[in-house]
Amino acid sequence: MDFQENFLQSVWKYQYFDKNGLQTTEGTPLSIIKIGYHNFYEGPDFLEAQIHLGNFDYYGHVEIHRKSSDWKNHDHDSDDRYNSVVLHVVWDDDKPILRKDGTSIPTLVLKGKVLLDVIRNYERLLNGEGELLCAAGLDFIPDIIRFSTLEKALVERLESKAKLILDLLEQSNTDWEETCFRWLMNAFGFKTNSESMLNLSQMIQFKTLKKHSGNSLIIQALMLGQAGLIPASVSDDYGQMLKREYDFYHKKYNLGSPMHFSEWKFMGVRPGNFPTLRIVQVAEIIAKNPSLLSGVLHETSSFLNFKKFFSIQIPEYWQYHYQVDKPSTGNLSKSLSNQTINLLLINFVVPLWFAYGKYIQDSTWQEKCFDLLQEMVPEENFIIRKFKTHNWEPKSAFDTQGMIGQFHSYCKLKKCLDCKVGQNLLKPAKK
């Protein structure tokens, strides 16, 4: 049988083996009183377990391996943390092992004891086709398990984004307003240009831009110029105004060298998503909302409020140009589309709320995130279609964000036994 170590961890965690007449490799009778709690960090696999061995109770940790020799292969024999292991659980006992202090460790061999149903279910799961190995069994998964799976993946996804935001907060000397601006720029990069947008936000401070609130031309000039997106030679009037404003304020604010045009991705990007247009949209947002952080935290409690907050009118020039001095072949959008606003709400506002709640240690912000996502319509992309193909229909953005997190963190990495769906499919049939 071919399996990963995490299979044995699941077998131990859920006690999917025959416990009648258990004994160690030395023939000592063994009873399991407490399996311990699963440790997902460095150190033994299960902590604070309790076993009855011979005539005595032992309290300590449990370590699990495919082979006994993995103890030494993983250098546990030289690690003090493993001196408290009271039971070594293995599939094959191929070599006697010792703790760092030289004492032997009681060993339980699981080969021949794991429930046959569990082995078959595991093999069936691993032999699944496509990127969703559990697809064939999804119809048998209760709704409560599906919801719990997506909720866990969503929280992990938000935790990951919150860490990025809190890292930005640290980099900006705990300036939440500056952090909000940088995260907004990251969101307006829409993956393709996120890194470049974030770099730009670190080259020109929000407090500098907000000095010119109400005058989007100057904000456009500062941002486009510092982005390296205003050509050295411009022929049309609007482009020349941008260049003059940038040259003046670049010197006034001592901004330093601008970015290079080559740092931006245009190839393969639809014109409506060109970085020039996205930067102009951010400039309009800042011109309209100089108190950006306050607005995001307190004026966007619903989708309608958020749409109103980010209701901007794109300057006429940018309705006919996708780059400075380069007219477009067709008319471009005059405002942010509902789809763009939806994406901003999901990728900008919700993670910012979540991170802010963690920072001030107020869990109500997490609940606000969940409530807002449940109000929103589900997203549509290639990941969501994978789930829908197998009759897992999302009802809201709460579900789709969970699906995206689930796919990237579990399905794509084939971490089925860390997933509640996989765990549910592993368990033996009821008798």
Disulfide bonds with the S-S distance in Angstrom:
none
